[in-house]
Amino acid sequence: QQGGIATDRVVGLATSGGLTLTRLLEILRSLPPGTTELIAHPGIEDGEIEAPARVGLTWMKHYQFEEEAAALTSAELRDIIEERGIQLVSFADLSTR
C-alpha cells in the first residue's frame, strides 16, 4: 500500500443494487472492529437513473436505487449506528489515522 488508503474490509458489493434495510442491518450488526467500506448506490428514479443502461451498462437496470436510498436514510439504521457506536468517516478521515 504505497500512499493509498484502504479499509480493513469492504461490504455490500455482493448485494450491490439490492441493499435492503434488512440486509444493511444484518451487515452492521455483524461488523467486527476496524474500518469498513460500505458499497451502496442510492438514487432517485428520475429518468436520468436509466442513463447507464442506455450506454451499455445494462446490468444496472435491475438496481433498486430508491430502496437503497430509503435503507441508508432510515431511522432503524441511525438507531443501530448509535447502538453499536459505529463512527461514520470519510477516506479523508482515514488518512489522518
Disulfide bonds with the S-S distance in Angstrom:
none
